[in-house]
Amino acid sequence: MIGFRHGPLGPGGLLRRTLLGAGSVVVLLLVFSAGIFVDQTFPEYVPLLRVGAPPQGQVDRATMDQALRVIQAHYYDQKVDYGKLSAGTVKGMVQALNDPYSTYLSPDEYRGQQDQYAGRHAGMIGILVNYMNGYPVVGGVLPNSPALRAGLRTDDVILSVAGKSTQGLTQDQTSALIRGPAGTVVAMHVRNGATGPERDVSIMRENFQSPTVQSLRLDQDILYLRIYQFGDSTQQEFDAQLKAGLPGAKGVVLDLRDNGGGFVSAAAAVISRFVASGEAFEQRGRDGEVDRTTVDGNDPAAQVPLEVLVNENTASASEIVSGSLQAHDRAKLVGAKTFGKGSVQIDYRLDNGGDLHLTVAHWYLPNGRTIDKQGLNPDVAVTLPDKQGMFDVVEPARGHANDTQLNRALQLLGAQ
């Protein structure tokens, strides 16, 4: 059972289902996982922020109108797309907030985001992407994806798409290059890691369904559970695989590496399986209001030894789960320091079908610690010399001999 204790909402207060994720991580299915998000279209809600008060300042609409008139009167190409001009104006306002996690999503981008968290991937390839040194880098390959079948690998740097360099491209520009109609091919030139060999990869775009949770029994009856993202179906998938795999298990390894976030309701559900009772996390708004989420599950999994794998791409919802389990002394965190994303974004739908994705609050752990810009230090720091050595539940035959982080977690559980 999950409980939410909230302060009162003011006039015009909104209730939203909260979604968390790291702004530097996108899922190119093409899918984007960015921020602790909130989606008003789902039935589970978390009250966040008082809205509806009069604005404290005004934008200079006269100058905006004047600029538009100048464009209409003098711009050489008279075929101006005024819809794009309007979207650009909104994007510019949000960008001026200087907040990497606040953004404007066009109607198409917003629909794509909703499809992602429902597990529907249309015309996509199925990779998690980080941005490093101006290039998109594969942070993970999703199961049942075209990218997996094409041989794209974690740490592949995407140097070009369809012959166009990706250096310095924005998230939207990269998405536009990689996404396309199902049945068409996207050609990429990639390099594995900073100095690895370069190669060409051709991937057929597809409409596909990808699970967010996968599991396997490992050494001496250890249940290995990997959550790729906290999506719309994660709670149901997780519960089903936990129920099937837990009987007889001597311990559980929860792998949250390269998990950029997702719905907070799914994150709370996972916490409730492993923590018998208590506060899971709390949310603090800009006016000092505090909303606490408590769990009271008494699930059989709460009595089973547990270790959690984390790395530099474990972000937001994943940090809330791992941090809460750590704060309750329920599990040790094994691996590398996490990303450090603890702000909350809420989606406000606009009349044009677009979406304002704005930071409205921050998350805190039960011990009062913030995650934002700090991350979580592992209890047991273990480097992974080669990302290719990470155990892949999609390809279990490869084994986990080179996964130093997983092997250390198994040692802590007494399996090795």
Secondary structure, DSSP 8 states (H G I E B T S, - for coil): -EEEE-----TT--EEEEEEE-TTEEEETTB---SEEEETTSS--EE--------SS---HHHHHHHHHHHHHH-S-----HHHHHHHHHHHHHHTT--TT-EEE-HHHHHHHHHHHTTEEEEE--EEEEEETTEEEEEEE-TT-HHHHHT--TTEEEEEETTEE-TT--HHHHHHHH---TT-EEEEEEEETTTS-EEEEEEE-EEEE--SEEEEEETTTEEEEEES-B-TTHHHHHHHHHHHH-TT-SEEEEE-TT--EEEHHHHHHHHHHH-SEEEEEEEEETTS-EEEEEEE---GGGGS-EEEEE-TT--THHHHHHHHHHHTTS-EEEES------EEEEEEE-TTS-EEEEEEEEEE-TTS-B-TTT----SEE---S-GGGS--TTSGGG-STT-HHHHHHHHHTT--
